[in-house]
Amino acid sequence: MRRWSLALAATLLALLHGASYWHAGPLDDDFICQVFGRNLLEGRGFSWWGIEQVEGFTVPLWVALQALGQGLGFDGSDLSRLLGILSGGLAVWALGSAWELRTGSSRGGPAWILAASPAFAFHACAGLGTSLLAALIALWLRALVREEREKSDFPWIAGVWLGLACLLRQECALLWLVWILAGREGRRGLPTGALITLSALAVWSIARWFLFGRLLPISYSVKALPPVVDLTYGLHYLLNDLIIFGSAGLALAGLALAVNQRTRPVDRVIGWSVVVYVLYVVSVGGDFIFWSRFFVPAFALGLWCAAVWLHRRAIHPIFVGCLCLAMQWPAVLPDHNVDSRGARFLDHESFEQRWSSIGRWARDHAPAGTRIGTSPIGAIAWHSRLEVLDLLGLVHEHSEGLEPNLERVKVKGHHRSATAWMLAEEPDWILLGNGLRIGGRLEINPWEVELFQSSAFQEGYRRVEVDLAEGSPLDLFVRRDLPDPVGTR
């Protein structure tokens, strides 16, 4: 009974911890995936609006799961949070189970750290398949450890888990390369199951070419900056992560494990995987979302590397408990601190809930065929069911090839704006400043300044005030040849 209780306790903690962030998500980008999933379910393929096929997402498996779940009657947001929380619990179970396979201990080891991490719990509800990716990678780790112990009746299962991870986010191809290169010790040919992963990569690459006529997602080229600039962003991202996941330290533990001559082949694969994944995140400039979203998938691998080193030194289990408690520092910060637990809920209330209100208002008041231009497109498009034109160019190709605005814009992923295209499209309504008032006034985002200052916008649009019945009024810019929407002043 004790064995089962200890084995399940960390998983239960992960589920409860993830559920505690239910009202802090999902993120607006997850609403984009919900829209794509809805359109896929409705027979329009991978379209943002109409029937034009566009890969305005980086998580094809997550979009497919959205379509399936919505088809079963789930609300898109509830589905994202539910899948995320369950995936978080699965990742913790996989890490704890792998540790038991290696050491014989049912105490959970590094699984407790994973379960206690506030950032890991938050991203379970933030959506985008982040914790699902962490679970698939943790299951891959477990399959490798079990195969090493020669207890697996399914030696190919590691390839299945990593193949699914590659269908979720294609950068997991880097883990496949590490697997086939670092895992060759004592082998001839590819590791068992590696061809399954390669097949998954090939299937989506071929599908991408035929569906979208490209080899990489739109966001890759739209978000990419000059290498030195991306590296600067990435190093800053890594530095900020020191108190979130400590990925720099975990990568060092992975490197030390990988180069040690006495390291087991599986640990060498895991060690190099952590190093390569962290270097990849740094090289692409990280992410703009709080609490180290891009480092979440490799956290379990890094914890494994650290745990292997600590296990050799017989660290007392009380150290793990103290570390779990210390990780709760965001809960003691005031809500207005951007690193606090409370800030995650305030962010969601200020942004996603606000955009959801705008979308519902537009659904009820916009004339049929209304087209809205803005940069926060996800929740507005999901709730309004109207055509939403994306100023940042994440769901179309109109920002590709544009020079990034490195002087004015400091938010990763927001450096290119399809201003000329947006003005040429002449949307009926334009929403600026994230639809918010700061200190009682509308503040234009840095990536919207060129649009706002253009003569075409100033001469072609007028501002009206919309009462949303909750929060501050909405500043909506309406094309001058159109009437004011009902309920404006």
C-alpha positions in Angstrom: 0.0 0.0 0.0 2.9 2.4 0.9 4.5 1.7 -2.5 1.4 2.7 -4.4 0.7 5.7 -2.2 4.2 7.2 -2.7 4.1 6.4 -6.4 0.8 8.3 -7.0 1.3 11.1 -4.5 3.5 13.2 -6.8 1.1 12.7 -9.7 -1.8 13.8 -7.5 0.1 16.9 -6.5 0.8 17.7 -10.1 -2.9 17.4 -11.0 -4.0 19.6 -8.0 -1.3 22.1 -8.7 -2.2 22.4 -12.3 -5.9 22.8 -11.5 -5.1 25.6 -9.1 -4.2 27.7 -12.2 -7.5 27.0 -14.0 -8.5 30.6 -14.2 -5.0 31.8 -15.3 -5.4 30.4 -18.8 -5.5 29.7 -21.7 -3.3 32.2 -23.5 -4.5 34.1 -26.5 -2.3 32.0 -28.8 -4.1 28.9 -27.6 -7.4 30.6 -28.8 -5.8 30.7 -32.3 -5.3 26.9 -32.1 -9.0 26.6 -31.0 -10.1 28.6 -34.1 -8.0 26.3 -36.4 -9.4 23.3 -34.6 -13.0 24.5 -35.1 -12.4 25.2 -38.8 -10.8 21.7 -39.2 -13.9 20.2 -37.5 -16.2 22.1 -39.8 -14.5 20.8 -42.9 -12.5 23.8 -43.9 -9.1 22.2 -43.3 -6.3 24.2 -41.8 -7.8 27.6 -42.5 -8.0 30.7 -40.4 -10.9 32.1 -42.4 -12.7 30.8 -45.4 -11.0 27.9 -47.2 -7.4 29.2 -47.7 -5.0 26.7 -46.1 -2.4 28.3 -43.9 -0.1 27.0 -41.1 -0.7 29.8 -38.7 0.2 27.5 -35.8 3.3 25.5 -34.6 1.5 22.6 -32.9 -0.4 20.5 -35.5 -1.2 17.7 -33.1 -2.7 20.2 -30.6 -4.9 21.6 -33.4 -6.1 18.1 -34.3 -6.8 17.4 -30.6 -8.8 20.6 -30.5 -10.9 19.5 -33.5 -11.5 16.1 -31.9 -12.4 17.5 -28.5 -14.7 20.2 -29.9 -16.4 17.5 -32.0 -17.1 15.6 -28.7 -18.8 18.7 -27.3 -16.0 20.2 -25.2 -15.5 24.0 -25.0 -12.2 24.9 -26.6 -10.8 26.6 -23.5 -11.9 23.9 -21.1 -10.5 21.3 -23.4 -7.1 23.0 -23.4 -6.9 23.3 -19.6 -8.2 19.7 -19.0 -5.7 18.2 -21.5 -3.0 20.3 -20.0 -3.6 19.4 -16.4 -3.8 15.6 -17.3 -0.7 15.9 -19.4 1.1 17.5 -16.4 0.1 14.6 -14.2 1.2 12.1 -16.9 4.7 13.8 -17.2 5.2 13.6 -13.4 4.1 9.9 -13.4 6.5 9.1 -16.3 9.4 10.8 -14.6 8.7 9.1 -11.3 8.2 5.7 -12.9 11.5 6.1 -14.8 13.3 6.9 -11.6 11.8 3.8 -10.0 13.0 1.7 -12.9 16.5 3.0 -12.5 16.8 3.1 -8.7 14.1 0.8 -7.4 12.9 3.7 -5.2 9.1 4.4 -5.2 9.6 7.8 -3.5 9.4 9.7 -6.8 12.7 11.4 -6.7 12.8 14.3 -9.3 9.1 13.8 -10.0 8.3 15.8 -6.9 10.3 18.8 -8.2 8.3 18.7 -11.5 5.0 18.5 -9.7 5.9 21.3 -7.3 7.0 23.7 -10.0 4.6 26.7 -10.3 5.7 27.4 -13.9 5.1 23.8 -14.9 1.6 23.9 -13.3 0.7 27.3 -14.9 1.6 26.2 -18.4 -0.7 23.2 -18.0 -3.6 25.7 -18.1 -1.9 28.2 -20.5 -2.5 25.8 -23.3 -0.7 25.4 -26.6 0.1 21.8 -25.8 3.1 22.8 -23.7 2.6 20.3 -20.9 1.5 17.6 -23.4 4.9 18.0 -25.1 6.6 17.7 -21.7 4.6 14.5 -21.1 5.5 12.9 -24.4 9.2 13.7 -23.8 9.0 12.3 -20.3 7.4 9.1 -21.7 10.2 8.9 -24.2 12.7 9.1 -21.4 10.8 6.4 -19.5 10.8 4.1 -22.5 14.5 4.6 -23.0 15.2 3.7 -19.4 12.9 0.7 -19.5 14.5 -0.6 -22.7 17.9 -0.2 -21.0 16.6 -2.4 -18.2 15.4 -5.0 -20.8 12.0 -5.0 -19.2 10.1 -3.6 -22.2 7.9 -5.8 -24.3 7.6 -2.9 -26.8 11.1 -1.7 -27.6 9.7 0.6 -30.3 7.5 2.6 -28.0 10.2 5.3 -27.4 9.9 6.1 -31.1 6.1 6.4 -30.8 6.4 8.9 -28.0 9.1 11.0 -29.7 7.2 10.8 -33.0 4.1 12.2 -31.3 6.3 14.9 -29.8 7.5 15.8 -33.3 4.0 16.1 -34.5 3.3 18.5 -31.7 6.4 20.6 -32.2 8.8 19.9 -35.0 11.9 21.1 -33.1 11.8 17.7 -31.3 13.6 16.5 -34.4 16.7 17.7 -32.5 16.0 15.1 -29.8 15.7 12.5 -32.5 19.1 13.5 -33.9 20.7 13.3 -30.4 19.1 9.9 -29.9 20.5 8.4 -33.1 23.9 9.9 -32.7 24.6 9.7 -28.9 22.7 6.4 -28.5 24.8 4.4 -30.9 27.1 2.9 -28.3 27.1 -0.8 -28.6 24.5 -0.7 -31.5 24.5 -1.2 -35.2 22.1 0.9 -37.1 19.4 3.2 -35.7 17.9 2.7 -32.2 14.8 0.6 -32.1 11.8 2.8 -32.9 13.8 5.7 -34.4 12.3 5.0 -37.8 8.8 5.6 -36.3 9.9 9.1 -35.2 11.4 9.7 -38.6 8.2 8.7 -40.3 6.2 11.1 -38.1 8.5 13.9 -39.1 8.3 13.0 -42.8 4.5 12.7 -42.8 3.9 16.3 -41.5 6.7 17.7 -43.6 5.2 16.3 -46.7 1.7 17.4 -45.6 3.0 20.9 -45.0 4.5 21.1 -48.5 1.4 20.0 -50.2 -1.0 21.9 -48.0 0.9 25.1 -47.5 3.7 25.0 -50.1 6.4 25.6 -47.5 8.9 23.7 -45.4 8.6 25.7 -42.2 5.7 27.3 -40.3 5.0 31.0 -41.0 5.9 32.0 -37.4 9.5 30.7 -37.9 10.3 33.4 -40.5 8.0 36.1 -39.0 9.6 35.8 -35.6 13.2 35.2 -36.7 15.6 38.1 -36.1 19.3 38.6 -37.1 21.3 35.8 -35.3 23.1 38.2 -33.0 19.8 39.8 -31.9 18.1 36.5 -31.4 21.1 35.3 -29.3 20.9 38.4 -27.2 17.2 37.8 -26.6 17.9 34.1 -25.9 20.6 34.8 -23.3 18.3 37.2 -21.5 15.6 34.6 -21.6 18.0 32.1 -20.1 19.1 34.5 -17.4 15.5 35.2 -16.4 14.9 31.5 -16.2 17.4 31.0 -13.4 14.7 31.4 -10.8 12.0 29.6 -12.8 13.4 26.3 -14.0 17.2 26.9 -13.7 17.6 25.5 -17.2 21.2 26.8 -17.4 22.2 24.7 -14.4 20.2 21.7 -15.7 22.0 22.0 -19.0 25.4 22.0 -17.2 24.3 18.9 -15.3 23.3 17.3 -18.6 26.6 18.2 -20.2 28.6 16.8 -17.2 26.6 13.6 -17.5 27.0 13.4 -21.3 30.8 13.7 -21.3 31.4 11.4 -18.4 33.0 8.2 -19.6 31.2 6.1 -17.0 27.8 7.5 -17.9 25.2 4.9 -19.1 24.3 5.3 -22.8 20.7 6.3 -22.0 21.9 9.0 -19.6 24.3 10.2 -22.3 21.3 10.6 -24.7 19.3 12.4 -22.1 22.2 14.7 -21.1 22.9 15.7 -24.7 19.2 16.2 -25.3 19.0 18.8 -22.5 22.0 20.6 -23.7 20.8 20.7 -27.3 17.3 21.8 -26.4 18.5 24.6 -24.2 20.9 25.8 -26.9 18.1 25.7 -29.4 15.8 27.9 -27.2 18.6 30.4 -26.7 19.5 30.5 -30.4 15.9 31.3 -31.5 15.6 34.1 -28.9 13.3 32.4 -26.4 9.7 33.6 -26.0 7.7 36.6 -24.8 5.4 34.6 -22.5 6.1 34.7 -18.8 7.5 31.8 -16.8 9.8 30.2 -19.4 7.3 28.4 -21.7 9.9 27.2 -24.1 11.9 25.5 -21.4 9.0 23.5 -20.0 9.3 20.5 -22.4 12.9 19.7 -21.4 12.4 20.3 -17.7 11.9 16.6 -16.9 15.0 15.7 -18.8 17.1 18.3 -17.0 15.7 17.1 -13.6 16.7 13.6 -14.5 20.3 14.6 -15.2 20.5 16.5 -11.9 18.9 13.6 -10.0 21.4 11.1 -11.4 24.3 13.3 -10.1 22.6 13.8 -6.7 21.7 10.2 -6.3 25.4 9.3 -6.7 26.0 11.5 -3.7 23.2 10.1 -1.5 21.4 13.4 -0.9 18.8 13.0 1.8 15.1 13.1 0.6 14.5 16.1 2.9 16.5 18.2 0.5 13.8 17.5 -2.2 11.1 18.6 0.2 12.9 21.8 1.1 13.4 22.6 -2.6 9.7 22.0 -3.4 8.8 24.5 -0.7 11.4 27.0 -1.9 9.9 26.9 -5.4 6.7 28.4 -4.2 8.3 31.8 -3.9 5.9 33.3 -6.5 3.0 32.8 -4.1 4.4 35.2 -1.5 5.1 38.1 -4.0 2.4 40.8 -4.2 0.1 40.4 -7.2 1.4 43.5 -9.0 4.9 41.9 -9.3 5.1 40.4 -12.8 6.8 37.3 -11.5 4.1 36.5 -8.9 1.5 33.8 -8.9 -1.2 36.4 -8.7 0.1 38.2 -11.8 -0.7 35.1 -13.9 -4.4 35.5 -12.9 -4.4 39.3 -13.3 -2.8 38.9 -16.8 -5.5 36.6 -17.9 -8.2 38.8 -16.5 -6.7 41.9 -18.1 -6.0 40.4 -21.5 -7.7 37.1 -22.5 -10.9 37.8 -20.6 -11.1 41.3 -21.9 -10.5 40.1 -25.5 -13.2 37.4 -24.9 -15.6 40.1 -23.9 -14.8 42.1 -27.0 -15.3 39.0 -29.2 -18.7 38.3 -27.6 -19.8 41.9 -28.1 -18.7 41.9 -31.7 -20.6 38.6 -32.3 -23.8 40.2 -31.0 -23.4 43.7 -32.6 -21.3 43.4 -35.7 -23.2 43.4 -39.1 -22.7 40.2 -41.1 -19.4 40.2 -43.0 -17.6 42.6 -40.6 -13.8 42.4 -40.8 -11.7 43.4 -37.8 -8.1 44.3 -37.9 -6.0 43.9 -34.7 -2.9 42.1 -33.2 -4.5 40.1 -30.3 -6.5 37.9 -32.7 -7.2 34.6 -30.8 -9.9 35.1 -28.3 -11.6 37.8 -30.4 -11.8 35.5 -33.4 -12.9 32.5 -31.3 -15.8 34.3 -29.7 -16.9 36.6 -32.5 -16.7 34.1 -35.4 -15.9 37.1 -37.6 -12.9 37.4 -40.0 -10.1 38.9 -37.9 -7.1 40.3 -39.8 -3.7 39.8 -38.1 -1.4 42.8 -38.0 1.5 40.7 -36.8 1.2 38.2 -39.6 1.1 35.0 -37.6 -1.8 33.4 -39.5 -1.0 34.7 -43.0 2.2 35.4 -45.0 2.0 39.2 -45.3 4.7 39.9 -42.7 7.3 37.7 -44.3 10.2 39.5 -45.8 9.6 42.7 -43.9 12.4 44.3 -41.9 12.0 43.9 -38.2 11.5 47.1 -36.1 14.4 46.6 -33.6 14.4 50.1 -32.3 10.8 50.5 -31.2 9.7 47.0 -30.5 11.2 45.0 -27.6 8.7 42.1 -27.4 10.0 38.9 -29.0 7.7 37.8 -31.9 6.2 41.3 -32.4 8.9 42.9 -34.5 7.2 42.7 -37.9 3.8 44.3 -38.7 1.9 43.9 -41.9 0.9 47.6 -41.8 0.7 48.2 -45.6 -1.3 45.0 -46.1 -3.7 45.9 -43.3 -4.4 49.3 -44.7 -4.9 47.9 -48.2 -7.4 45.4 -46.9 -9.5 48.3 -45.4 -11.0 46.3 -42.5 -14.4 47.6 -41.2 -13.1 48.0 -37.7 -9.6 48.3 -36.2 -8.7 47.6 -32.6 -5.5 49.0 -31.2 -3.7 49.0 -27.9 -4.9 45.5 -27.1 -8.4 47.0 -26.6 -7.3 48.3 -23.1 -7.0 51.7 -21.4 -4.0 52.2 -19.2 -4.4 55.0 -16.6 -7.7 55.9 -18.3 -6.3 56.4 -21.8 -5.6 54.2 -24.8 -1.9 53.4 -25.3 -0.9 52.4 -28.8 1.4 49.3 -28.9 4.9 49.9 -30.4 4.1 47.5 -33.3 0.9 49.6 -34.1 2.5 53.0 -34.2 3.2 53.0 -38.0 -0.4 52.0 -38.6 -1.8 54.6 -36.3 0.3 57.4 -37.6 -0.3 56.7 -41.3 -2.4 59.2 -43.2 -4.6 56.4 -44.6 -5.6 55.4 -41.0 -6.0 58.9 -39.7 -8.2 59.9 -42.7 -10.0 56.7 -43.1 -11.1 55.8 -39.5 -12.8 57.5 -36.6 -12.8 56.5 -33.0 -16.0 55.5 -31.2 -16.5 54.4 -27.6 -18.1 51.0 -26.9 -19.6 50.1 -23.5 -18.8 46.4 -22.9 -20.9 46.4 -19.7 -17.7 45.3 -17.8 -14.4 47.0 -17.4 -13.4 50.2 -19.2 -15.0 51.3 -22.4 -13.5 50.0 -25.7 -11.9 52.4 -28.1 -12.9 51.1 -31.5 -11.8 52.6 -34.8 -14.5 52.4 -37.5 -14.1 53.1 -41.2 -15.5 56.5 -42.0 -17.8 55.3 -44.7 -19.6 52.9 -42.3 -22.2 53.7 -39.6 -21.4 53.5 -35.9 -22.0 50.1 -34.4 -25.1 49.7 -32.3 -24.5 50.6 -28.7 -21.5 53.0 -29.3 -21.2 56.6 -28.4 
